């Protein structure tokens, strides 16, 4: 049985290198290279207001001054050359060359109108400083500027920026291809199926499948098989045929009569790097390399044990495959004391909350047993205590991780 740090070192050593793809930007991609803007944003000087564009110079213009309205500029109009007087201008419209300030329409008085109601002459009702209400070319992003760094995960805000800059292609990390095999003759996948005596519903399958996608990977196969070595090996072959780089199984890795996976892997010629880690929950976890280099994780069957195996063993490998650095936790104070009875690394269902004085703290939830999944639905973070930690008093600092490696710890759904 090895310590977590030793297991993590093995995992990162065996993890495949990131593969790059050049493709259209899409939500969920992780950038493999920085994005450098080929354009200025805004692409031209434009008005931040509906109003009137003026030439005021460094001294600005004083309230009470009058101007003839000599033209109009709407969003989408071509470049124009300013002459005398002022121009009516709309928000986002290109500033006519030679003008250097905009006054909002609410701050002018229309003295004379054309027959079609267009303003012909105006008076300023407020002072207008130089460059007022102008969005300068390149003020947001300058051409040649690196706007997104490698390792950035594209979400809606990043997609907005790329769209504004006309970025049609990015270098992205290829999503790791993952297969999931749940073992157990007691498992029932169909939620509509009544349970027979001794059966349970396959909660691991739905949870792990979603978390694999949340982790930036592609789920290429998901199957449930009985406690049968031949059925398992057939499913494993289908996973490899589907292109899986990483295969996860749940169940059949402990010490019982039906825990056949270690021997099945040895029969294939797999290299078993470790089997059992000094953690709770999930101690029987197994990690192996298959003959053709694919990675195999045998996760224990208890729901929270499998969740811990994915979060703290599989996801560090997925991070490496996505080109991301080793994850660093937050350090937060415990809300209450905790008695730690065993020299193992604990992974605890936790909740972050803000107390009445506005201070953030981490609370270890009741119901830490590995079969209890209701507390998982109330959890918004993982609290981790290393092997050497002993009993902790309230206020002691602990490591806090998000529910997934691409998710920061959250305050959603909790109260102080």
C-alpha positions in Angstrom: 0.0 0.0 0.0 1.5 3.3 -1.1 1.0 6.9 -0.1 -1.0 9.3 -2.3 2.0 11.4 -3.3 3.8 8.3 -4.6 0.7 7.2 -6.5 0.4 10.6 -8.1 4.0 10.6 -9.2 3.4 7.3 -11.0 0.2 8.5 -12.6 1.8 11.7 -14.0 4.8 9.7 -15.2 2.5 7.3 -17.1 0.1 9.9 -18.5 0.2 10.4 -22.2 1.4 13.8 -23.6 -1.1 16.3 -24.8 -2.2 16.0 -28.4 -3.1 19.2 -30.3 -5.9 19.8 -32.7 -6.5 22.8 -34.9 -10.3 23.4 -35.1 -13.1 25.9 -34.7 -13.4 27.3 -31.2 -16.0 25.5 -29.1 -17.1 25.7 -25.5 -15.2 23.2 -23.3 -12.0 23.2 -25.3 -8.7 23.7 -23.5 -6.3 25.9 -25.5 -3.0 24.2 -26.3 -1.5 27.5 -27.5 -2.0 31.2 -26.7 -4.4 33.1 -28.9 -2.8 36.2 -30.4 -5.2 38.8 -31.8 -4.8 39.6 -35.5 -7.1 42.7 -35.1 -7.7 45.7 -33.0 -10.8 45.7 -30.8 -12.7 48.0 -31.3 -11.6 48.0 -35.0 -12.1 51.8 -35.3 -12.9 54.8 -33.1 -16.6 54.8 -32.4 -19.2 56.5 -30.3 -20.3 55.2 -26.9 -23.5 57.2 -27.0 -26.4 58.4 -29.2 -25.6 62.0 -29.6 -23.5 64.4 -31.6 -19.8 64.2 -32.6 -17.8 67.4 -32.3 -14.3 68.8 -32.8 -13.4 70.3 -29.5 -9.6 70.2 -29.3 -7.6 69.9 -26.1 -9.5 72.6 -24.4 -12.9 71.0 -24.9 -16.2 72.9 -25.6 -18.3 75.0 -23.2 -21.9 74.6 -22.5 -24.0 77.2 -24.4 -22.0 76.9 -27.7 -24.0 76.3 -30.8 -23.3 74.1 -33.8 -24.8 73.4 -37.2 -25.5 69.7 -37.8 -23.8 68.9 -41.0 -24.1 65.1 -41.3 -25.2 61.9 -39.6 -23.4 58.6 -38.9 -25.1 55.3 -37.9 -23.6 52.0 -36.9 -22.4 50.2 -40.0 -21.8 53.4 -42.0 -18.5 53.7 -43.9 -15.7 56.0 -42.8 -16.5 59.7 -43.3 -14.5 62.9 -43.2 -15.7 65.6 -40.8 -16.2 69.1 -42.0 -17.5 72.1 -40.1 -20.1 72.0 -37.4 -21.1 68.7 -35.8 -22.6 65.3 -36.9 -25.5 63.4 -35.4 -24.1 60.0 -34.3 -25.4 56.7 -33.0 -24.0 54.3 -30.5 -21.3 52.1 -32.1 -21.1 54.3 -35.2 -17.6 55.0 -36.6 -16.4 58.5 -35.6 -16.0 60.8 -38.6 -12.3 61.6 -39.2 -11.4 64.9 -37.4 -14.0 64.7 -34.6 -12.7 64.1 -31.1 -15.6 64.1 -28.7 -19.3 63.1 -28.4 -22.0 64.7 -26.4 -25.1 62.6 -25.5 -28.4 63.6 -27.0 -29.8 64.3 -23.6 -27.3 67.1 -23.1 -28.2 69.2 -26.1 -31.1 71.4 -27.1 -32.3 71.2 -30.7 -32.8 74.8 -31.9 -33.8 74.2 -35.5 -35.1 71.1 -37.2 -35.3 70.1 -40.9 -38.7 69.5 -42.4 -38.3 65.7 -41.8 -37.5 66.4 -38.1 -33.8 65.9 -38.3 -31.8 68.3 -36.1 -30.3 71.2 -38.0 -28.8 73.3 -35.3 -28.1 72.5 -31.6 -26.9 74.2 -28.4 -24.7 72.4 -25.8 -26.3 72.2 -22.4 -23.1 70.8 -20.8 -19.3 71.2 -21.1 -17.7 68.6 -23.4 -14.1 67.5 -22.6 -11.7 66.2 -25.2 -12.3 62.5 -26.0 -15.5 62.2 -24.1 -17.6 59.1 -24.9 -15.3 57.8 -27.6 -14.2 54.1 -27.7 -10.7 54.2 -29.2 -9.5 51.7 -31.8 -7.6 48.9 -30.0 -8.7 50.2 -26.5 -10.0 46.7 -25.6 -7.5 44.6 -27.5 -4.5 45.7 -29.5 -3.4 43.8 -32.6 -0.7 41.4 -31.7 -1.8 41.1 -28.1 -2.0 37.6 -26.5 -5.6 37.6 -25.3 -6.0 34.0 -24.0 -3.2 31.8 -22.6 -2.5 28.2 -23.2 -4.5 26.1 -20.7 -7.5 28.4 -20.8 -10.8 26.5 -21.0 -13.2 28.1 -23.4 -16.5 29.2 -21.8 -19.1 31.8 -23.0 -16.9 34.9 -22.2 -13.9 33.5 -24.1 -16.1 32.5 -27.0 -17.5 36.1 -27.1 -13.9 37.5 -27.3 -12.9 35.1 -30.0 -16.0 35.9 -32.0 -15.3 39.6 -31.7 -11.8 39.2 -32.9 -12.8 36.9 -35.8 -10.8 33.9 -34.6 -12.0 31.0 -36.7 -9.4 28.4 -35.6 -7.6 27.6 -32.3 -5.0 25.1 -31.2 -6.8 23.0 -28.6 -5.9 20.0 -26.6 -7.5 16.9 -27.9 -10.0 15.7 -25.3 -8.8 12.4 -23.7 -10.9 9.4 -24.8 -12.2 7.6 -21.8 -14.3 4.4 -21.4 -16.3 3.4 -18.4 -17.2 -0.2 -17.4 -19.3 -0.8 -14.3 -19.2 -4.3 -13.0 -21.7 -6.1 -10.7 -24.5 -8.5 -11.3 -26.5 -6.5 -8.7 -26.5 -3.4 -10.9 -29.7 -2.1 -12.6 -29.2 0.6 -15.3 -32.9 1.3 -16.2 -34.5 3.6 -13.6 -37.9 2.3 -14.6 -37.1 -1.3 -13.8 -38.3 -2.5 -10.4 -35.6 -3.9 -8.2 -35.4 -7.6 -7.6 -34.2 -8.9 -4.3 -30.5 -8.0 -3.8 -30.4 -5.6 -6.7 -29.3 -1.9 -6.6 -29.4 0.9 -9.1 -26.3 1.9 -10.9 -25.6 5.3 -9.4 -21.9 5.1 -10.2 -22.5 5.0 -14.0 -24.4 8.1 -14.4 -22.3 10.1 -11.9 -18.9 9.1 -13.4 -20.1 9.5 -17.0 -21.1 13.1 -16.3 -18.0 13.8 -14.3 -15.8 12.5 -17.1 -17.4 15.0 -19.5 -17.1 17.8 -17.0 -13.4 17.0 -16.7 -12.8 17.8 -20.4 -12.7 14.2 -21.6 -14.8 12.4 -24.3 -16.7 9.3 -23.1 -16.3 6.8 -25.9 -18.0 3.8 -24.3 -20.1 3.1 -21.2 -21.2 -0.4 -20.3 -22.4 -2.4 -17.4 -21.3 -6.1 -17.1 -21.8 -8.8 -14.6 -19.2 -10.3 -12.3 -17.8 -12.4 -15.1 -14.2 -12.2 -16.3 -15.1 -13.1 -19.9 -17.8 -10.4 -20.1 -15.4 -7.9 -18.6 -12.7 -8.7 -21.0 -15.1 -8.4 -24.0 -16.2 -5.0 -22.8 -12.6 -3.9 -22.3 -11.8 -4.9 -25.9 -14.8 -2.9 -27.1 -13.5 0.1 -25.1 -10.1 -0.2 -26.8 -11.7 -0.7 -30.2 -13.5 2.6 -29.6 -10.2 4.3 -29.2 -10.2 4.7 -25.4 -6.9 6.0 -24.0 -8.1 5.6 -20.4 -10.4 2.9 -19.2 -12.2 3.0 -15.8 -14.0 0.2 -14.1 -15.9 0.1 -10.9 -16.1 -2.8 -8.5 -14.3 -6.2 -8.5 -10.9 -4.8 -7.3 -11.0 -5.7 -3.6 -10.3 -9.0 -1.9 -13.6 -10.9 -2.3 -14.3 -14.0 -4.3 -15.8 -12.0 -7.2 -13.0 -9.4 -7.3 -11.5 -10.8 -10.5 -10.1 -7.7 -12.2 -6.5 -7.8 -11.0 -6.1 -11.3 -12.2 -7.8 -10.6 -15.5 -5.4 -7.7 -16.1 -2.4 -9.8 -15.3 -3.7 -12.4 -17.7 -3.7 -9.8 -20.5 0.0 -8.9 -19.7 -0.9 -5.5 -18.1 1.6 -3.8 -15.8 0.0 -3.2 -12.4 1.7 -0.1 -11.0 -0.2 -0.1 -7.7 -3.2 -1.8 -6.0 -4.2 -0.1 -2.7 -3.4 3.4 -1.6 -3.3 4.9 1.9 -6.6 6.8 1.3 -10.1 6.9 2.6 -12.4 6.2 1.0 -11.3 4.0 -1.9 -8.2 2.2 -0.5 -8.4 -0.8 -3.0 -7.9 1.4 -6.0 -5.9 -0.1 -8.8 -3.8 1.5 -11.6 -2.3 -0.4 -14.5 -0.9 0.1 -18.0 -2.4 -2.2 -20.7 -0.1 -3.9 -23.2 -0.6 -1.2 -25.9 -0.1 1.7 -23.5 -3.7 2.5 -22.5 -4.2 3.4 -18.9 -6.5 1.4 -16.7 -8.1 2.5 -13.4 -9.9 -0.1 -11.2 -12.1 2.0 -8.9 -13.8 0.5 -5.9 -17.6 -0.1 -6.2 -18.9 2.0 -3.3 -20.2 5.3 -4.8 -18.1 7.8 -2.9 -15.0 5.6 -3.3 -15.4 5.7 -7.1 -16.0 9.4 -7.0 -12.8 9.9 -5.0 -10.9 7.6 -7.5 -12.0 9.7 -10.4 -11.5 13.1 -8.8 -8.0 12.5 -7.3 -6.5 9.8 -9.4 -8.1 9.9 -12.9 -8.5 13.7 -13.2 -4.8 14.5 -12.5 -4.0 12.3 -15.5 -6.7 14.0 -17.6 -5.2 17.4 -16.6 -1.8 16.3 -17.9 -3.3 15.0 -21.1 -5.0 18.5 -21.5 -1.7 20.2 -21.0 -2.7 21.7 -17.6 -0.4 22.1 -14.6 -0.7 20.1 -11.4 -3.8 21.3 -9.5 -3.3 23.4 -6.4 -5.9 23.5 -3.6 -7.3 26.4 -1.7 -6.4 26.6 2.0 -9.3 27.5 4.2 -10.2 27.3 7.9 -12.4 24.5 9.2 -15.7 25.6 10.6 -15.6 22.9 13.3 -13.1 20.5 14.8 -12.6 17.1 13.3 -11.2 13.9 14.9 -9.0 11.9 12.4 -8.6 8.3 13.7 -6.5 6.7 11.0 -3.1 7.7 9.3 -4.7 7.8 5.8 -5.3 10.6 3.4 -9.0 11.5 3.9 -11.2 12.9 1.1 -14.2 14.3 2.7 -17.6 15.6 1.4 -17.5 19.3 2.3 -19.4 22.5 2.1 -18.1 26.1 1.8 -20.0 28.8 3.5 -19.7 32.4 4.6 -20.3 33.1 8.3 -22.2 36.1 9.7 -19.0 38.2 9.6 -18.4 37.4 6.0 -15.6 35.0 6.5 -15.3 31.9 4.2 -14.8 28.5 5.9 -15.0 24.8 5.1 -17.4 22.4 6.9 -17.0 18.7 6.9 -20.5 17.3 6.3 -22.0 14.4 8.3 -22.4 11.1 6.5 -18.8 10.4 5.3 -19.4 6.7 4.8 -18.5 5.6 1.3 -22.0 4.2 0.6 -23.8 7.5 1.5 -24.5 9.5 -1.6 -27.2 11.9 -0.2 -24.4 14.1 1.4 -22.7 14.2 -2.1 -25.8 16.1 -3.3 -25.3 18.7 -0.5 -21.5 19.0 -1.0 -19.9 21.8 -3.0 -16.3 20.9 -2.4 -13.8 18.2 -1.4 -11.9 18.7 1.9 -8.6 16.8 1.9 -6.5 15.8 5.0 -3.2 14.2 4.3 -1.9 11.0 5.8 0.1 12.8 8.6 -2.7 15.1 9.7 -4.0 14.4 13.2 -7.1 15.7 15.1 -7.9 19.2 13.8 -9.4 22.0 15.9 -11.9 24.5 14.5 -10.0 27.2 12.5 -7.3 24.8 11.4 -6.3 25.3 7.7 -7.2 22.4 5.3 -6.9 21.7 1.6 -10.1 22.4 -0.4 -10.7 21.3 -4.0 -13.6 21.8 -6.4 -16.0 19.0 -7.2 -14.1 18.6 -10.5 -10.6 19.8 -11.6 -12.1 22.3 -14.0 -14.5 23.6 -11.3 -13.5 26.0 -8.5 -15.0 25.3 -5.1 -18.5 26.8 -5.0 -20.8 28.5 -2.5 -23.9 27.4 -4.4 -26.7 25.9 -2.4 -25.2 26.3 1.1 -25.8 28.6 4.0 -23.6 29.6 6.9 
